Amino acid sequence: MTFFLFLALAAQSAAPGAMQHLQAGLEARKQHQVDVEITEFREAARIDPGSADAFLNLGAAYMEKHDYGAAISPLKRALEINADLLVAHQFLGYALLAQGYAAEAIPHLERVGAQEALGIAQIETGQLTEAVANFTAVLPKHPDDPDLLFYLGHSSGLLSKTAIDTLIANHPDSARAHQALGENYLVLRQMPQAEKEYLEALRLRPDLPGLHLELGQVYANSAQWPKAEAEFRAEAKLQPGNAEAAYRLGAGAWSAHLGCEVAQSAGPVYKPEQDAKRHFRDRHGV
């Protein structure tokens, strides 16, 4: 509603011959008759080629029709006539971005502070740190917006990948590079390769926090419970206040205990829920 009011007031500065077509275009907009809008605003621009309002409204009509390519030229013309038309900067930034001209869109989006669209353009141009900052700034206002959440996660992931790739390329023999490779193999569930990378990282920096914990997860995923427990215990010793290490240590001991009892079970039918209940009673004295 504010947008329409602005355009109607701005249209009063047009030449008398163009005013009739501008008003007709605005009336067509109220009726959602986009093709009529385009015809009227195009005629107003022809009659008064110095009217920024005519070109702005023509570009806006093309935006309504989702014809972003056609919107670019009249919006650029509107800004040539009046560079201070913020709504023209906003629409032109959106139109350029929609057509894949991200670098050209950025100055216009920056001018109006359109952070979400600006972040999308910055992803396209490789400005990942800036993109993450813009999406993060918008998030408190729209915490459940699925597009915003996607782009924040996407840009953060790309930034993380870029940093890891740089680490591995520039410092391939460092403990952190081996740790990063170990994490990748762990995600891919390639446990022997992950174990190899973590062991090398520990050889280089045995006191690096987190390494024992991650290696323990490798062993846990491979059902090597004694090794997993040893690594979780080493991490807990290194970081006594680390809650995850303490949790993993307890979970590893529980799993190892159940595994042993499974192997020793002589009954014809093993019922894990009964074993778990008995183990709970033994540990807690109930």
Secondary structure, DSSP 8 states (H G I E B T S, - for coil): -HHHHHHHHHGGGS-HHHHHHHHHHHHHHHTT-HHHHHHHHHHHHHH-TT-HHHHHHHHHHHHHTT-HHHHHHHHHHHHHH-TT-HHHHHHHHHHHHHTT-HHHHHHHHHHHT-HHHHHHHHHHTT-HHHHHHHHHHHGGGSTT-HHHHHHHHHHHHHHHHHHHHHHHHH-TTSHHHHHHHHHHHHHTT-HHHHHHHHHHHHHH-TT-TTHHHHHHHHHHHTT-HHHHHHHHHHHHHH-TT-HHHHHHHHHHHHHHHHHHHHHH--SSS--HHHHHHHHHHHHHT-
